[in-house]
Amino acid sequence: MPPAGEAAAPPPPPRRLVFAFYLTGHGFGHATRAIEVARHLIAAGHQVHVATAVPEFVFTAELRSPALHIRRAVLDCGAVQTDALTVDPLASLDKYHETAVVPRESILTTEAEWLTSIKADLVISDVVPMACRVAADVGIPSACIGNFSWDYIYAEYIVASGDHHRSIVWQIAEDYAHCDLLLRLPGYCPMLAFRDVTDVPLVVRGLRRSRPEVRKELGIEANTKVVVFNFGGQPSGWNLKQEWLPDGWICLVCGASDSQEVPPNFIKLAKDAYTPDVMAASDCMLGKIGYGTASEALAYKLPFIFVRRDYFNEEPFLRNLLEHYQNSIEMTRRDFLNGHWKPYLLRALTLQPCYDGATNGGEVAARILQDTAVGKKCISDKFNGARRLQDAIVLGYQLQRASGRDVAIPDWYSLSETEVGVCPISRKTKTKENTESCFEDFEILHGDMQGLPDTMAFLKSLSELNQIELKSNKKQPGERIAASVLFDWEEEMYIARAPGRLDVMGGIADYSGSLVLQLPLREACHVAVQRNHPSNQKLLEHTQARQLENGGTGPVVQIVSFGSELSNRSPTFDMNLSDLMDRDKPISYKNAREYFCGNPSQKWAAYVAGTILVLMTELDVKFNDSMSILVSSDVPEGKGVSSSASVEVATMAAVAAAYGLNIAPRDLALLCQKVENHVVGAPCGVMDQMTSACGEANKLLAMVCQPAEVKELVAIPTHMRFWGLDSGIRHR
C-alpha cells in the first residue's frame, strides 16, 4: 500500500508484443474486422504484421501506423465466385487444392521462417487454417477469430461436387485443431475443430462523420430517401435503371467500376468511401449478406434488403440474426435482376431494427489476444462440451440435407444466450383438445379430418395466421407473415394431405418395374389452395407492384412454403400464369425446367407450380383464376422417404379439388411423376407418387411399378410395427 496521502503508481505498461495476423483473401469483410482488431492492438503499443492476399490499400486507407506491417502471402483462396451471388463449389475446391494443398510443405517452411524472423508472440488467424499449424510447428500460441471456419464451408462443396477433394476438409479441421483459442463472433456456424471457444461481441467499425456531414458532401438533402447498393465491390455489369427507384430516391453505389455508367438518381461512391459513414447516412441498404454488411447494419439499425446467394453456408446463420432483430427483408433474385425494387424499399422503411447488443468486439478481442500472448488464460465458454455437441448435431444434419438446401437452425443453437441474449423457449406438446378448440373460425364444407392429428394441427396453424397482427412488435417468421396475407379468409379454400412413404421391400426395383411393398408414413404434406378472380386476389406487396408496372391484373400464382424460413430457399414464390403459356398453348417442359432453375433459392417451386403446367399440358385444363397456395410438410427432406412426391400429390389433389377435376388416384400419381421427371428434371419411377396417392394407413401397398399397377393392400398385423431409422447417409 502507498503511504497515506500519496497516489498509487500506475501499473507498468505491458511489454511490446508482436502479433502475426493471417487474413483470408476471401472478401473485404474479413479485412475490415481485422483492421478494427489491429487498431486496438496498435493503440495498446504493440506491433501487428498482417499476412494476406487482400490489397494493401484496404488497410492503409483506414489505418496508417508505423506499427502496422503488410506482407503479401497466399495461404488459402476462400470461395471462387462466378458472380456476386453465386459460388462455384468444384472450382473453389480445385483452387484450394492448387493454392494450399500442392505447395503445402513449401508454405509451412516459408511461414515458419517468417514467424521466427519477426519474433511473433501470437499468431492470429481469420480464418486461415494453415496459420494454426505453422504456429504449432514454431511453438507459438495461436488464436482464430470469426463466425465460420472453412472446414464447415467446404463440407457443403464436397457434397455438392460428388465428394471431390474430400481430404481437404479433414486437413483443414486438423489444422484448426492446433489453435489454442477461437474468438467466436455472433452469427456463428458450427466450428467443431476448435477446443476452446470464447464469444465476443460484434466487431464493428466506428463512425467518422455525422449523417448531415456525409449527405452535405454528397449533395443530398436531409429529407431525401437514400438506399446503399452494396454487393462487395461487384456491381459492375449490372445495368442499373432510373425507374427502379421510387420517385425522389437516391441510390449510393459501392464498388462501381470507373467505366460503369449510372442513371442520374444513382451516385457512384469513391473506392475509398468509408462504408460505415455511408450506411449511417442512408435509410436502407440493398445487398448480399456477409459478416461485414450484417454486423454494421445491426449496429447502425439500418434496414437491410438482402438477395440470397448460392452455396454461402454462413448466410442462414447471419440471416437468422438479422431477422431476429427485425433488421432485414428478402428480395427475390428475379425481382432484383428485373428492377422490381420499389415495394421492397418502401417496406424496408417500416422495419424497426432493435439490436441492442455490444458492438465493441474489436476492443474485447484485442484485450483477450493481448492476454493470450503473455500466457494469461482468458475466461472461456464454460459450456464448451455442450457447445461442441451442439455444433456436431447441426453439422451432422447439414451434411445430410438435400443438395442446395440448408438445415433448419434450431432455436437452442442460433438463438442461444451467447448469441442474442435470449433463452430457449420450451414448447408444450399439442393435444387434441387444445387443437380442436381452434377450428371455430372454419366451416368444413366437404370431407373431414379423418381424426388425423397433423391435419388438425395444420388447420390450427391456418387459424393462427388469421390472427397475426402485421404491425405488432412480436417477432414473426417471414413465412408466417407472408402466409397471413395470402388468403381471403371469407372465401373457400381446399386442403389436401399426402403422406411420405417407407420402402419395406423392393427399393431400387422401382426403376426396373418389379414388385415393391411400400408403407405410407405418418408424416405427411398438407397443401391449402384458394382460387380467386384476378381482380379480387390478395397480392403480396412486391407481386402487386410488379402487376401495376406491367399494366395488368392477369392471374397470378402465389406460393408460401412453411419450413423454409431458416433454409437456403426463399419462403415465397410468385409468377404470372402467363409465364406458363407460349401464346395459346402451355410452354414446353424443357422451358419450364429452365424457368424454375433460374433462381436456385426458388427452384423448390417447380414441385408445386409444376403440377399446374402438367394439368394444362396433359389434361388441357384452362386456368383463368389466380391461385394462392400454402405448403406445409412434415416429411423429412433428403432422406429417401418421398418428401417431393408428397408435395406434388398434395398440391395436385388440392388444385384438382379447387377446380372440380375428378382424377383417379393412379392417374394423379402418374401426372405427379411427370412433374418430377419433366418439370423438376429428377429421374424417378412412379413408386413414390403411387404410394402417396393410393396408399392407406396401416396397410402395405403391393404394386408393380411398370405399368403402375396396384396388386393389393396388405393389412399390417396388429402386433407389428414398422420404424424408419435415419442412417445418416444423404439420399442422392
N, C-alpha and C positions, 0 to 999 in steps of 0.2 A: 504494500500500500504506500502511496506517496505521502510525504509529510503533510500535515494539515495546512490548508491554505494554498497548496501547490496543485496545479493541474496535472492530471496523468499524462505521461508521454504518449504520443500516438504510436500505434503498433508499427513495427518495422515493415516497410513495403515488401511484398513477395519478390522473390528473385526474378530476374528477367527470364522468361520462358520462351522456348521456340516451338511453335506449332506447325506441323506439316499438314496442310488441308488438301486432301484429294477430292476433287469435284467432278462428278459425271458430266460428260459433254452433252447430255440429252436435255435440251431446252434451257432457257434462261431463268426459269423459275427456281431451279436449284441454286443458280448463281446469286440471285437476289437475296435469298435467305442466308446463303453463305457469307455474303457481304455484311449482312446485319450482325452475324455472329462474330466475324472478323473485326468489325468496327469496335465491338465491346472488348475484345481481347487486346486490340491495339491501344484502346483507351486505358487499359489497365497496365500498360507499359511493356507489352510482350511483342514478339516478332511473329508474323504469320507468313508462311511460304505456301502459296497455292499452286498445286499441280493439276492442270486441267486442259481440255481442248477448247474450252469456251474462249472466245476472242478477248484479248486483254482490255479493250476499250470498255467492255461491260463492267469491269471492276474500277478502272481509273475514272470513269465518268461519275461514279458515286463515292469513291473512297480514294483519296490521294494521301499517301503517307510513306515516309522512308522505311517504315516498319512493315510495309506490305510488299511482298515479292511475288511476281507472277512467272511461272515456268510452264511452258507448253509440254504436256505429257498426255498420251492417249493410252488409257488402261481399260476402257470399255467404250461402247458405242451407243448405248441406250436402245431406242426403237427406231427402225427405219420407216419413215412415213412416205406414203405415195402422194398425200396431200395433207392439208391442215386437219382433216377429220379422220384419216384412215391410216392404219399401220399395216405393213406387210409382215406377217409373222415369220414366214420362212426366210425372207430377206434379212430380217432382224437377227435370226439365229445364225444365218450364214455370215453376217457381218461380225457378230460377236466372236464366232469361231475364228474368223480371219484376223480380228483385232486383238483378242485376248487369249485365245487357246493356242494357236500356232506359235506365236512368239512368246509364250508364257515364261519360259526359263530365262530368256534374254531380258524380259521386263523385270522379273524378280531380281535379277542381278543388278540391273541399272538402278532400280529404285532403292535397293539396299545400300548401294554406294552413295546415292544422293542423301538419304536419310542420315547416314553416318557423317557425311561432309557438312551438313548444316547443324549437326548435333541436336537433332529433334528430341524434345521431351515427350511429345504426344502426337500420335497420328490421328487426324480427324478425317472421316470419310462420309461423303454424301453422294451416293451410297455405293462407292466403287468397291467391288468385292475384293480385288487383289490387294488393295491397300492394307486390309486387315492381315492378310497372310504375310506381306512384306514386313509389317511392324513386328509380327511374332518372330519372324526369322532374325530380325536385328535385335530383338529383346526390348522393344519399346511398347508401352501400352497403347491401345487404340480405342477409339470411340466412334460410333456411327450416329448420324442424325438424319432423320427422315420420317416420312409417313408410309413408305413402301420399301421393299427390297427387290432386287432383280430376280432372285430365285422365284418369288411369287409371280412376277410379271411374265417371266419366260415359261413358267409351267403351263400357262394357257397357250402360249405359242406352240409348244411341243404337242399339246393335244390337238391344236388346230392344223398342224402341219404333218400329222401322222407319225408322231414320236421321233421326228428328225432331230438330231443333235441332243438326244436325251441326257447324255452325260454332262452337258453344260450346267443344268440345274443342280446336279449333285456337287459339281466342282464349286459353283458359286456359294451354295449353302455351306460347304466345308470351309471356304474362305471366310465367310461371315462368322463361323463358329469360333474363329480366333479372336474376335472382337471382345474387348473387356466390358463394354457398356454401350447400350443403344439408348439414345435420347429420342423418344418416340413423340411425334407430333400429332395433333388432332387430325381426324380423318384418316386414321391409320388402317392399313391392311394387315392380315396375318403375317407375322415375321418370326417363324419358328426357329430359325437358326441361332438367334441371339439368346444367350443365357441370362443376361442381366439387363433389365429394362427400367428406365425412368421416364415418366411422362413429363413433358414440358409444354408450356402454353404456345399459342400461335406465334410464329416468328413473322413479324410484320414490319415493313419499313415505315418510318415516321414521316410526317408531312413537313415540307419546307416552306410552303407558301399557303396563304389563305385562299378560299374559294373565290372571293371577289378579285384577288390579285391575278389568279390564273385566268379567269374569264376576261378581265380587262386586257391582259396581254394577247389573248386570242381574238379580241374584238367581239365578244359575245355578251349580250345584255343579261342582266341579272335574272329576269323572269323567263328567259328562253329555255326550253327543254332541250337537254343535251344527252345523247347516248354515246358511250365509248365503244368503238368497234375494236375488239382485242382478241386476235387469234394467234398470238405468239409470233408475230412477225411474218405471217404467211398469208396476208390478204391479196397479194399481187396475183393478177389473173382473174380475179372476180370482177365482173362488170357491174359496179355499183350504180344505182339509178336514183334520180331525184325523187321520183314518185314513191319510192319505198318508205319514205319517212312521212309522218303526219305533218300537216301544214305548220310551218313555223319552227320545226325541229332542226337541230344541227347534229351531225354525226362526226365525232372525232376519230380518225382512223389511225391506229397504231401500226407501225411497221410497214407502211406502204413504200413501194419502190419509188425511186426518183422519176421513173418513166410513167408511172401509173397516173392516168387522168381520173379525176373525181368530179362529180356534179357540184354545183355552187353551194348546195346545202351540206356538203361533206368537206371536212378540213383535214388535210394530211398533217400529222404531227411530225416534228423533227425526230430523227432516230434516237437522239439523246434526251427526248422528253421524259420527265420524271413521272412515271405512271401513277404512283400514289396521289400526287397532287392533281393529276388529270381526273382520276377516279373521284376524288373528294369534291371536285368542282362540277361533277356530272350528276344526272338524275337516275341513270341506269346504265348497265353495261351489257353488251351482246358479245358472246364469245364462247370458247370451249373451256371446260372445267379442267383446271390444273391446280396444283397447290398454291402457286403464287396468286392467281386470279381469285381463287376461292377464299384464301385467308384474308386478302386485302378487301374483298367485297364484304366479308363478315365484319372485319374490324371497322370499316367506314360505313357500315349499314347501307351499302349500295345494292339496290335490286339487280339481280344477275339473271339475264335471259341466256340460257345455255343451249347449245346444239350438241347432241350426243356424238361421241367418237367411237370408232370400232377398235376393239382389242386394246383399250386403255383400262386395265384391270383395277387401277386405283380409283377410277371415276365413280363407281357406285358408292364408295365409302365417303368420298368428298361430297357427292350429291346428297347423300343422306344427311350429312352435317349441315349443308346449306338449307335443305328443306325443313330440317328440324327447327331452324331459327327463322323460318318464313322469309328466306332471303333469295329465293330463286323460282323461276318458272321455266318450262321447257318449250323451245320452238322446234317443230319438226324440221328435219333436214330439207324436205320438199318445200316447205314454206320459206325456209331460209334462202335456198338457192333460187326460188322463183320470186323473191322480193315481197312476200306477204308478211311484212314486219309489223304493220301498224297495230293490229289488235294486241300483239304481244307487248309492244312498247307501252301502249295505254294501260294494259293490265299490270305491267310492272310498277306503274306509279301508285297502284292501290296496295302493294305489298307493304308490310310493316316489319322490316327486319328487326330482330330483337336480340342479337348476340351481345351478351354482357360478360363474356369471359375475359381472361387476361390476354394481352397481346404483347407482352414483354418477353417472348420466348427467346429472342436473341440475347438479352441480358442474362436470363436464367441459364441458358445453355452455356454461355461464356463462363459464368461462375462455376458451374459443375465441371466444365472441361479444365479450368484452371486448377480446381481441387484434385481432379483425377491425375493431372500431370505431376503433381507433387506427392502423389500417393495417398491422398485423403479419400476415404471411401464415402461416396455420396449415399444418401438415404434412398434406397431403391424401392421399387414396387414390391410391397410386402406380399402380394399375391402372385408372384412370378410363376409358381407351379400351376395355379389355376389359369393364369393368363396363357401359358403355353398350351394347356389343354384346350382352352377356347380357340386359340389360333389353329390347333390341329384339327378341331372339328370343322371350322369354317373352311380351312384349306382343303380338307378331305372332300367335302361336298363340292367345293369349287372345281376340283379336278374331275369330278364325276359328271358334271352337268352337261346338258346338251351343248353342242358346239355353238359358240357365239352368244351364249346366254350366261349371265352371272347368277350365282346362287343368291337367294334372298338373304339379307343380312339380319340376323336375329337382334331383337332389341337389347338382349343382355350382352351382346358384343359391341355393336356400334354406338349404343346409347348408354354405355357404362358410366359410372361416376367419374372416371378419369377423362372421359371423352366430352360429355356435355353437362355434367353435374346433375344428372337425374338418376333415380334408382329404377331398376326394372319393375314393371307393373305386373302384379300377379293376375292371372286370368282365371275366372271362375268357369267351371265346367257347365256347358249349356245343358239344360234339362228340357224334357218335352213340355213340362208345364210352362216354364217361362218363355219357351219358343212359341207355343201355340197362342199365347196371350197377345202376340204382336201382329196378328192377322186381321185385326178389326178394320184396318184401312182397305182391305182387299175383299172383293166378292168373287169367289171362284165360279165362273160361268159354265165351265165344262171340264170334265176329268176330276181327279182327286190326287192327293199327295201319296197315296198308297202306304201311308204310315211311315214313310221314309224320313228319318231324322235329318238327313242332309238337305232334302228338299224343303223341309220346314225351316231349316237354318237359312237357306237361300232366300225364301220368302221373307224371313225376318230381316235379312240384310237389305232387301228391297224396301221394306217398311221404314227402316232406319234412314235410308237415303232420302226419303221424302221429308225427313225432319232435320236435315243438315242445314245450318244457317251459314251461308257463304261469307257473311261479314263477321262471323264470330271469331274471337281471338283464340279459340281452341284449335289446335293443330289438327288438320285432317289430311290423310294421304291424298295426293293429287288424283289418283284413280277414282277415289270415292267422290271427290268434288266434281270431277267430270261426269261420273255416273249420276250424280244427284240432279244434273240439269239435262240428262239425256232423254228422259221420258216425260210425256204428258200424263200425269197421274190420274187424270179423269178419263183416259181412253183405255181401250183393251190392250193387253199385251199377252203374248203367247210364250209359254215356258216349256222347255223340253229338257229331259235328263238322259244322258248316255254314259254307261259305265266304261271303265278301262277293262282290261282282260288279263288273266293269268294263264300262261301256257302250261297246261297239265301234261299233254302228250302231243308230239308231232313237231312242234317248233319250226325249224327251217323248212320242213316239208310244205309249208305254206307256198313256197315258190315253185315246188315241183307238182303241186296239185294232189298230194297224198292225203290220207285221212288224218285229221287232227282232233284233239279233245281240248276244249277251251272253257275257262270259267270266268263269267262276268265278275268283276271286282265290286267290293262295297264302295270303293272310291269312284266318284263319277264327275262328269262335267255338266253344269247347268248353263243354259243359254236362254235369255229373255229377248224377245223380238217384238217391236212395235212398228206398225206401218202408219204413215200419215201422208196426207196430201202435201206436196212440197210447200204450199203456201202456209201450212199450219205447223210444220215440223219445228220443234225447238232445236236450234243450232248452237253448237259450241262457238265461242266468240270468234276464233280465227276462221272457222268454217263460214260463218255468216259474213265476215269481212271479205273473204275470197269470193263468195257468191255475189256480193254487191259490186266488187271490182269487175267481175265477169259480166255484170249486167243482166243476170237472170236468176230465176228461182227454180231451177230444174231439180229433179230428185237426187237426193244425197244419201249415201250410206255412212253412218257414224257408228264406230265400234269402240267400246271400252273393255279392256281386259283386266280383271282382278288378278292380283298376284304378280304383277309386273312392275310395281312401283319401285322396288329395290333391285330389279334385274336390269340387264343391259338392253332392254327393249322398251319402247315408248308405251305407255299405258293406253294411249288413244290412237285411233286411225280413222281417217275420213276420206271419202272420194266421191266424185260425181258419178252417178250411174252411167253417164255418157262416156266415162273413161273405159267402160267395158264394151263399148259399141264401136264398130267401124262402119259408119254411115247407118245402114238399116239392118246390119247383122252383127252378131257378137264378134269380138276380136278373137284371134286365134289363141290357143292355149300357150303357144310359144311367146307371143307378145305379152300375154298376161303374166307369164313367169318372169319375163324381163321387167315388167312394170313393178311387180312386188319385190324384186331383187334390188331395185334402185336405191332403197334405203334399208340397210341391214337391220336397223333397230325397229323397223316396222314390217319386216319380212313375215313375221308371225301372222299378219292379217291375211295372208294368202290362204291359210287353213279355213278362215271364216268367210271372207268375201269370195273366195274361190267357189264356194257352194252356189252362190248366185249365178256366176258365169256358167257353171256346169248345168244348172237348171235351164238357163237361157239357151245353151248350145244343144243339149241332149233332148230336152222336152219342149223346146220352143216357147218357154214361159216368157210373158211380157211383164216387165216390172215398170210401172209408171209412178208408183208411190215411193216416197222416201222411207228409209228403214233406220231404226235405232236398235243396236244390238249390244247386249251386255253378256260377257263370257266370264264364268267363274268355275274353275276346275280344281278338284282335289286329287286328280290323278297325277302321281309323280312324273316329272318330265325326265326324259333321257334314261329311263330305267327299263325300257323294253316291255312296258305294260300298256301300250296303246294310248298314250296321252293325246297324240294327234288325232287318232281315229275317233276318240270320244268327243273331241271338239267338233270335228266335221259332222259326225252323226247328230249330235245335239243341235248344231246350228241348222243343218238342212231340215231336220224334223221340225224345228220351231218356225223356220221360214215357210215350209210347206203348210203348216197349220195356219199361219197368218194369211196365206194366200189361197186357202181352200184346196190344196193339192192332196190327192189321195195316192200316196206312194207306198207300195208294199215294202215291208222291212228288207227283204232280199234286194229289191231294186234300189232302195235307198242306199244300202251298203255298197252296191256296185257303182252308183253315182258318186258316192264319197271316195271310193278308190280312185276314180278319175280325178277328183280334186287333188289327192296326194300325188298321183303319178304325173299328171299333166300340168297342173297349175303350180303346185309346190315344187314339183320336179324331184320327188323322192320315190325311188323304186320300192314297191311293196306289193305283196299279194293281197288277197281280199279277206284273209282270216281276221284281222283286227276289226275291220268295219262290220263284218258279218257277226262277230261275237257281240259287239257293242249294240248293233241294231236288232239282232234276233235272239240274243241270249235271255235267259230268265234266272231270277235269283234262286240260289241253292240247287241249280241244275247245271250239269256239264253239257256243253254244246258239241255234239259229234257231227263233223262236216267234212266233206271233200272240197278242197279249195278250188279245184277246176273240175266242173264248171260252177263253183259256188253252190253246192247242194247240201242242205241240212239233212243229215241222216236221222237223227233223233235227239231228244233232250233226255239226258240220263240223270235221274234223281240221285242226289248225294245222300247216302245213308246217314241217319241222324247221329250216329256215333263217330262220324268222320268230320274232320275239319281240314281245310287247305290254307296254308300260310305261304306268303311270298317273302323271302328274305333278301335284302339288298346285298348283293355280292361285292359292291364297291367298284365294280367294273362298269364303266360308262357304255351304254348302248350306242353302237355305231351304225 
